[in-house]
Amino acid sequence: MCTMVRTAVIGFGNMGSAHVAAISQGKIEGLSLYGVCDVAPLRREACREKYPTAKLYENYQQVLDDSLVEAVIIATPHPFHADIAMAALRAGKHVLVEKPVDVAVSKAMRLNEVAAECDRVFALMLNQRTDPIFQKARQMIQSGELGEIRRSVWVITNWYRTQHYYDSATWRATWKGEGGGVLLNQAPHNLDLWQWICGMPVSLRAFCNVAKYHRIEVEDDVTILAHYENGGEGVFITSTGEYPGTNRLEITGDRGKLVLENGVLHHWKLAQSEKEFRFESEENFAHIPMEYSEYKPETQGAGHAGILQNFADAILHGEKLLSPGQEGIKELSISNAAYLSQWNGNKEIPIPFEPALFDEFLKERIRDSAERDRSGSNNPLYEGYSERWQVNW
């Protein structure tokens, strides 16, 4: 294999344009910008002016028919992710998909089946997995240092968006164009990290408030109450309508507690298991001896560029993926279950659930959706990764 992977970016909107810039500027070792695809003529013209050497495509099938393209990055609106990814894998291309992997778990399941049949690298842009503070929390829990997890609470309400943001493209915040609101657009990173660190819940209830703060047809404020196999519980709260918002993750185990806030991981380590101490202590109001420590990483991690580099290294050198595409179904299962709970009177939904049930409810909302245009030609273009796409405390 050559040392440079000829790469095409499908979708030249805000995320796609940032990926194009990173690759064209030589920031990703092993990836070369070969082509860019967008259905909007204005987008293609903007790309021609900025990147005159890139080959331009009017639709993704033209990309897949080009035998010189070795890898594709899919940065289209969410409802197209899985369909394009499946076609690309079958065409022999390596694939990296923007988050979320799609809108519906049923589509993610089919995509994973196709990926299993194809000898190609399949990755997902879960860029916050590169952040050292989340990696440290995951390592501590997986090593057993925190003991059995009893409760997690993530308040992530600093995804603030104005009405102008939602009005900036007609596909935004619509069931037909985007497939959901804050759970599908902003919070997938946090939902993924939540399950990546604490594990998958076995059921949940949710309250997904539609248009609580904005003139939109999808949710902009959500509270999820999750249950885990060991009896533990989790709470996840997110919103695009609060300012100033909060980003605070607290995880309690029987051997201590972690709090991730303001870029610092706070750790209270108990001298012994609380469960053991509870039944051994002869005091009524006892205090378990503990140690306190802090971990503050010097950097936030490599972000989007780190996932792109990992993608390139997986293709060229067989490096293990930090965010395998197959794992995208996990956070999507949480958001799909949350919608199902809301659409069924906020009742508890098991995970896994019947995907066809979600598809039927979603179909009804797409039928009544106000989405008109999917070209997104009025979205901004980026020559770098915006600060708002990083981990913000």
C-alpha positions in Angstrom: 0.0 0.0 0.0 1.2 3.5 -0.7 2.1 5.8 2.1 -0.6 8.3 1.3 -4.3 7.3 1.3 -6.3 9.2 -1.4 -9.2 10.5 0.5 -12.5 12.1 -0.5 -14.8 14.1 1.8 -18.5 13.7 1.2 -20.3 16.8 2.4 -18.6 20.2 2.4 -20.6 21.8 5.2 -19.2 23.0 8.5 -17.7 19.7 9.6 -16.7 18.6 6.1 -14.9 21.8 5.3 -12.9 21.6 8.5 -11.8 18.0 7.7 -10.9 19.1 4.2 -8.8 21.9 5.6 -7.0 19.6 8.0 -6.1 17.1 5.3 -5.2 19.6 2.6 -2.9 21.5 5.1 -0.9 18.3 5.7 -2.0 18.0 9.4 -3.0 14.3 9.0 0.1 12.2 8.2 -0.9 9.5 5.6 -4.0 11.1 4.2 -4.1 13.2 1.0 -7.0 15.2 -0.2 -8.1 13.7 -3.5 -11.7 14.9 -3.8 -14.7 16.7 -2.3 -18.4 15.9 -2.9 -21.4 18.1 -2.2 -24.8 18.3 -3.8 -24.9 22.1 -3.6 -23.4 24.0 -6.6 -22.4 26.9 -4.3 -20.5 24.5 -2.0 -18.7 23.0 -4.9 -17.8 26.4 -6.3 -16.5 27.5 -2.8 -14.4 24.3 -2.7 -13.0 24.9 -6.2 -11.8 28.3 -5.1 -10.2 27.2 -1.9 -8.9 23.8 -3.1 -8.3 24.0 -6.9 -6.4 20.7 -7.0 -9.3 18.6 -5.4 -11.5 16.7 -7.7 -15.1 17.7 -7.3 -18.2 15.3 -7.3 -21.8 16.2 -7.5 -23.0 13.1 -5.7 -21.6 10.3 -3.5 -22.0 7.6 -6.2 -19.5 9.4 -8.4 -17.0 9.2 -5.5 -17.6 5.5 -5.0 -17.3 4.9 -8.8 -13.8 6.5 -8.8 -11.3 3.6 -8.4 -8.6 6.1 -7.3 -10.5 7.0 -4.1 -9.3 4.8 -1.3 -11.0 6.3 1.7 -14.1 8.5 2.4 -15.1 10.8 5.2 -18.9 11.2 5.4 -20.0 14.5 6.7 -23.5 14.8 5.4 -26.7 15.3 7.3 -27.3 12.5 9.8 -30.1 10.5 7.9 -27.6 9.8 5.0 -24.7 8.5 7.1 -25.4 4.7 7.1 -26.6 4.5 3.5 -23.5 6.2 2.2 -21.2 4.2 4.5 -22.7 0.9 3.5 -22.3 1.7 -0.2 -18.7 2.9 0.4 -17.7 -0.2 2.2 -19.2 -2.4 -0.5 -17.3 -0.3 -3.0 -14.0 -1.2 -1.2 -13.4 2.2 0.4 -12.2 2.7 4.0 -14.9 4.7 5.8 -14.9 7.3 8.6 -18.4 8.6 9.5 -19.3 11.8 11.4 -21.3 11.3 14.5 -23.9 10.0 15.0 -23.5 6.9 12.9 -27.1 7.4 11.8 -30.5 8.4 13.1 -32.0 4.9 13.8 -30.5 1.8 15.4 -32.0 -0.3 12.7 -29.7 1.5 10.1 -26.7 1.1 12.4 -27.4 -2.6 12.7 -27.4 -3.1 9.0 -24.3 -1.0 8.6 -22.4 -3.1 11.2 -23.4 -6.2 9.3 -22.0 -4.8 6.1 -18.8 -3.7 7.9 -18.3 -7.2 9.2 -18.4 -8.5 5.7 -15.9 -6.0 4.3 -12.2 -6.0 4.9 -12.1 -2.2 5.3 -11.4 0.2 8.1 -14.7 1.6 9.5 -14.4 4.4 12.1 -16.6 7.0 13.7 -15.8 10.7 14.5 -16.0 10.4 18.3 -13.3 13.0 18.8 -13.8 13.5 22.6 -12.5 10.0 23.2 -9.1 11.5 22.6 -9.4 13.7 25.7 -7.0 12.4 28.5 -9.5 13.3 31.3 -12.1 10.9 29.9 -9.5 8.3 29.1 -8.2 8.4 32.7 -11.8 8.1 34.1 -12.4 5.1 31.9 -9.1 3.4 32.9 -9.8 3.9 36.6 -13.3 2.3 36.3 -12.2 -0.5 34.1 -9.3 -1.3 36.4 -11.7 -1.6 39.4 -10.2 1.3 41.3 -13.6 2.8 41.9 -15.2 -0.5 42.6 -18.7 -1.3 41.6 -20.4 1.7 39.9 -23.5 2.7 41.8 -24.5 6.0 40.2 -23.5 8.4 37.5 -24.8 11.9 37.0 -23.8 14.0 34.0 -25.2 17.5 33.7 -24.1 18.7 30.3 -26.0 21.9 29.6 -23.3 24.1 28.0 -24.4 23.2 24.5 -26.0 26.6 24.2 -27.5 27.5 20.8 -29.3 30.6 19.6 -32.4 30.7 17.4 -30.1 32.1 14.6 -28.1 28.8 14.8 -31.2 26.7 14.2 -32.4 29.1 11.4 -29.0 28.9 9.7 -30.0 25.9 7.6 -33.4 24.6 6.8 -32.6 21.0 7.6 -31.5 21.8 11.2 -33.7 20.7 14.1 -36.2 18.9 11.9 -37.1 15.2 12.0 -36.7 14.9 8.3 -33.4 16.8 7.9 -31.6 16.0 11.1 -33.5 13.2 12.7 -33.6 14.8 16.2 -32.4 17.7 18.3 -29.8 17.9 21.1 -29.6 14.1 21.5 -28.7 13.7 17.8 -26.6 16.8 17.2 -24.8 18.0 20.3 -25.0 15.2 22.9 -23.8 12.1 21.0 -20.3 12.8 22.2 -21.5 12.8 25.8 -23.8 9.9 25.4 -20.9 7.9 23.9 -18.5 8.9 26.7 -21.1 8.1 29.3 -21.5 4.5 28.0 -17.7 4.2 27.2 -16.8 5.1 30.8 -19.8 3.7 32.8 -21.2 1.0 30.5 -24.5 0.5 28.8 -27.8 0.8 30.7 -30.3 -2.0 30.5 -33.3 0.3 30.5 -34.2 4.0 30.7 -36.9 6.6 31.0 -36.6 10.0 29.4 -38.2 13.4 29.2 -37.4 15.0 25.8 -38.9 18.5 25.8 -39.7 19.7 22.3 -39.2 23.4 21.5 -38.8 24.3 25.2 -36.5 27.2 24.4 -36.4 27.5 20.6 -38.8 27.6 17.6 -38.0 24.1 16.4 -39.8 20.8 15.9 -37.4 18.6 17.9 -36.1 18.4 21.5 -33.8 21.1 23.0 -33.9 19.9 26.6 -33.6 16.3 27.9 -33.4 14.3 31.1 -32.6 10.6 31.0 -33.0 8.2 34.0 -31.0 5.0 33.3 -30.8 1.7 35.1 -27.9 -0.8 34.9 -27.6 -4.5 35.3 -25.9 -4.3 38.7 -28.7 -2.2 40.1 -26.8 1.1 39.6 -28.5 4.2 38.2 -27.6 7.1 36.0 -28.9 10.5 35.2 -28.1 12.4 32.0 -29.3 16.0 31.6 -28.6 18.1 28.5 -29.9 21.3 26.9 -29.2 23.9 24.3 -31.3 26.6 26.1 -29.4 27.3 29.3 -26.7 29.9 29.8 -24.3 29.7 31.4 -24.4 25.9 31.2 -22.7 23.2 33.2 -20.5 20.3 32.3 -20.1 18.1 35.4 -19.8 14.3 35.5 -20.0 12.6 38.9 -19.5 8.8 39.2 -19.9 7.0 42.5 -18.6 3.5 43.2 -18.3 1.5 46.4 -14.7 2.4 46.7 -14.9 6.1 46.0 -16.1 8.9 43.8 -15.0 10.7 40.6 -16.0 14.2 39.7 -15.0 15.6 36.3 -15.5 19.4 36.2 -13.6 22.5 34.9 -11.1 20.2 33.2 -10.1 18.5 36.5 -10.7 14.9 37.6 -11.3 14.9 41.3 -10.9 11.5 43.0 -11.9 10.5 46.5 -10.4 7.0 47.2 -11.9 5.0 50.1 -9.5 2.9 52.2 -12.0 0.0 51.9 -15.2 -0.9 50.2 -18.2 1.1 51.6 -20.2 -2.1 51.5 -17.7 -3.9 53.7 -17.4 -0.9 56.0 -21.1 -0.5 56.3 -21.6 -3.9 57.9 -18.3 -4.1 59.8 -18.4 -0.7 61.5 -19.6 -0.5 65.2 -20.3 3.3 64.9 -23.6 4.9 64.1 -22.1 7.9 62.3 -18.8 6.7 60.9 -16.3 8.2 58.5 -14.5 5.9 56.1 -10.8 6.9 55.8 -10.1 8.2 52.3 -7.5 10.0 50.1 -8.2 12.9 47.8 -6.3 13.5 44.6 -6.6 15.5 41.4 -5.7 14.9 37.8 -5.5 17.8 35.4 -4.3 16.9 31.9 -2.0 19.4 30.2 -3.9 19.2 26.9 -7.5 18.4 25.9 -6.3 15.7 23.5 -6.0 15.6 19.7 -9.7 16.0 19.0 -10.9 15.6 15.4 -7.3 15.5 14.0 -6.5 12.7 16.5 -9.4 10.6 15.1 -8.4 11.3 11.5 -4.8 10.4 12.3 -5.9 7.2 14.1 -8.0 6.4 11.0 -5.0 6.9 8.7 -2.8 4.8 11.0 -5.3 2.0 11.1 -5.4 1.9 7.3 -1.6 2.1 6.8 -0.3 0.4 9.9 -3.1 -1.7 11.4 -3.4 0.6 14.4 -6.3 -0.2 16.7 -9.2 2.2 16.3 -10.0 4.5 19.2 -13.6 4.9 17.9 -14.6 1.9 15.8 -17.7 2.6 13.7 -19.4 -0.5 15.1 -19.6 1.2 18.5 -21.7 4.0 17.2 -24.8 1.8 17.8 -24.3 2.1 21.6 -24.9 5.8 22.1 -27.5 5.7 19.3 -29.4 3.0 21.3 -29.5 5.4 24.3 -30.9 8.3 22.3 -33.4 6.1 20.3 -34.6 4.6 23.6 -35.0 8.1 25.1 -37.2 9.1 22.1 -39.2 5.9 22.5 -39.8 6.7 26.1 -41.0 10.2 25.4 -43.3 9.0 22.6 -44.8 6.3 24.9 -45.7 8.4 27.8 -42.2 8.5 29.4 -42.4 4.8 30.2 -39.3 2.7 30.8 -37.7 1.3 27.6 -35.5 -1.8 27.7 -32.1 -1.8 25.9 -31.9 -3.4 23.4 -35.4 -2.6 22.2 -37.3 -3.5 19.0 -35.8 -1.3 16.3 -38.9 -1.4 14.1 -40.9 0.2 16.9 -38.7 3.3 16.8 -38.7 3.3 13.0 -42.5 3.5 12.9 -42.6 6.4 15.4 -39.9 8.3 13.5 -41.6 7.7 10.2 -44.7 9.5 11.5 -42.6 12.5 12.6 -40.7 12.7 9.3 -44.0 12.7 7.4 -45.1 15.8 9.3 -41.6 17.5 9.3 -41.2 21.0 8.0 -37.8 20.3 6.5 -37.5 21.7 3.0 -34.0 21.6 1.7 -31.0 19.4 2.4 -28.3 21.3 0.6 -27.2 23.3 3.6 -25.7 25.9 1.3 -26.0 28.6 3.9 -23.9 26.8 6.5 -20.6 28.3 7.4 -17.3 26.9 6.0 -14.3 26.3 8.3 -10.6 26.2 7.7 -10.0 24.7 11.1 -11.8 23.0 14.0 -14.1 25.4 15.9 -13.6 25.8 19.6 -17.3 24.8 20.1 -16.5 21.3 18.9 -13.9 20.7 21.6 -14.6 19.6 25.2 -15.9 22.8 26.9 -16.0 23.1 30.6 
